[in-house]
Amino acid sequence: MADRGLYGAPFLFDLAVWFHRLVTVVWLKKYMHRAYVFSMSMENLTNQLGALTLALADEQNLIVTAIAGANVSASALVVVLGLYPGETIRDAAQVLSLSHSATVRLVDQLVEKGLVERMTGQDRREVQLRLTRRGKLVRQQLLKARADLFARALSRLTAAELRVAETLVGTMLATITEDEVHADRICRFCDEEACGDCPVEHALDDPSGLPTGAR
């Protein structure tokens, strides 16, 4: 039988198998490392996003309650009525996610402060709400203070980063929007005149963008 030598076929085959195993191990290590880094990065991002949203919400609540002289839900109703005059108690309760009785008490408070007035609707059994002149001025103050707060949070971003942030925030808003009622709740403090291209409305217009179960 002829001598195949040191580098004969059996040896080369074993070498190829060994090399393949080595490459596989290296690839797996790199993949696992990247997966671990991604997991840690995601945990870090979600943690920081939670801290940011909580900090901004806390600051916003302090500002609006100080301006309106009423609680957060009452302040939100002042904003909503500026855009939708004639809302009923039932409408307001739905947007604010409050019971009918709690909404009545809230409206009583705003009427007493001279920010809201009641009107008799077409159906005399239903009361409609609208802002007074003072209520409209307070609404403008609320929207400006809110805009100033978020502008300060964004102040260190470059123009390019702001464009990226706008896209990312819009995508997240569209992702969490469930239905029309939920959309109204999300936007209850929004200055809709300043939001020319609302991702929440887009999510409603395109049901495929809504979460599964909300379509």
N, C-alpha and C positions, 0 to 999 in steps of 0.2 A: 504494500500500500504506500502511495506517495506521501511524503511528509508535507503537511499543509503549512508548517512553519509557525512561528510565534503569532503572526498576524493573519492566520487562516480564517475561514468562514465562521467557525464556532466562536472564536474570540471576538471577531467583529460584530457578530450578532449579540453577544453578551454586552459588548461595549455600547451598542446602540440602545439596548434595553436599559442599561444603567443610565445612559445620557438622557433617555426619555423620562425616566423616573426622576432624575435630578431636575430637569426642566419643569416637570409637573409639580414637584415640591416647592421650587422657587416661585412658580406662578401662584400656587395656592397660598403661600406666605404673603405674597404681594396683595393678592385679592383679599385675604382675611385682614390684612393691615388696612387696606383702603376701606373695607366695610366697617372696621372698628373706628377708623378716623371719621368716616361719614356718620356713624351712629353717635359718636361723641360730639361731632359738630352739630348734628340735628338736636341733640339734647341741650346743647349750649344755646342754640338759636331759639328753641321753644321757650327755654327758661328766660332768656333776655327779652323775647317778645312779650311774654307774660308780665314781666316787670315793667316794661315800657307802657303797655296798655293800661296796667293798673295805676301807674304813676300819673299818666295823662288823664285818666278817668277821675282820679282823686282830685287832681288840680282843677279840672273842668268843673266838677261838682262844687268845689269851694267857691269858684268864681261866679258861677251862675246863681247859686243860692244867695250870695252876697249882693248881687245886682238886683235880682228879682225880689229879694226879701221873702222868698218862699222856698219850699223844698225842690228837689231835683225834678220830680215829675211835674210839678206846677210850672217850673221854668221851661220844661220841654213843651208843655201845652201852649205856652206863650209863643214859642217858636212855630209850632205846628199851625196855630190859628192865624198867624201872619200869612201863611201860604194858602191855607184852606179855611177862609172865613165861612161861618155857617155850619161848622161841624156840630154834631149833636153830642150829647152826653155819651151815648152808646158808641159813637165813633171815637171819641176821646178815650173812653175806657179801653177800647180795643188797641189803640196805638200805644197807650201807656201801660198796658197789661195790668189794669187795675179792675177791681169790682165796680159795679154801678154805684154803690153807696159811697165807696172811697172816692170815686171821681166826682160825685156830687159835692162832697165835703171840700175837695180840692178846688172846684169851681167856685164854691161859696167864698173860699179864702181869696181867690183872685178877684172876684167881684168886690169884695170888701176893700181890697187894696186899690181898686179903681183901674185894674189892668184889663179886665174882661167884663163884657155885658151880655146879658141874656136877651134873646129875641124869640118871638113866637114864629114858628115855622109854618109852612103851608099846611102841614098837619098840626093842628092846634094842640094836639096831645104831646108833641115833640118840641123841645126847646133847642134853639140853635145858639151858638156861641160866636162872638167876634171880639176882636181887640178894641179897646178904647184908644183915644189918641195917646194917652200915657202908655198904654200897653204896647203900642207900635214903637214908641221911643225906647222902651225897655228892651223890646225885641232886637232892635238895632244894636243896642249896647251888648246884649248877650252874644250876638253873632260876631261882633267885632272882637270882644274879649276872647271868645273861643278861637277865632282865626289867629289872633296874636299869640295865644298859647301854643298852638301847633306850629306856627311859623318859627317860634323860638326853638322848638324841638328840632326843626329842619334846618336851622340857620347855618350849621357847619357843613352841610352837603354842597358839593359842587353842582353846577348846572347839569352835568352828565349824570351824577348820582341822583339828582332830583327826578330826572326822567325815568331812571331805572326804578326808583322808589314808587313813582306814580303807577308804573306798570305792575309792580309786585303787589302794592296795596290794592289796586283794582282787581287783580286776580284773586286775592284772598277774600275780598268782599263778595265777589261773584260766587266763590266757592262755598261760603257759609250761608248764602241767602237761601231760605227754604221755600217761602211763598210770599204772596202779596202782603199779608198781615205782618210777617216777619220783616219784610223790606221796609214797611212803614216804621216799625220799631227801630230798625237799624238807623234810619235817616231822620229820626225825630228831632235831632239837634242840628241837622244840616242846613246850611245856606244853599238851597237848591238852585238859586239864581247863579251862584258861583260855580256850581258843579255842572258844567255843560255836557259832559259825557259820562253819565252815571253808570258805573259797572253793576250796581244793584238792579237798575232798570234793565240793563242788557241781559242780566241773568234771568229776569222774568220774561223778557221777549224771546229768549232762546232757552226753552225748557231743557235742552240737552246739557246746558251748563249748570243746571240745578243738581243738588245732591240726590242720589238714588232714594226713592221713596217720596220725594217732594215734587216729582214731575206729574 
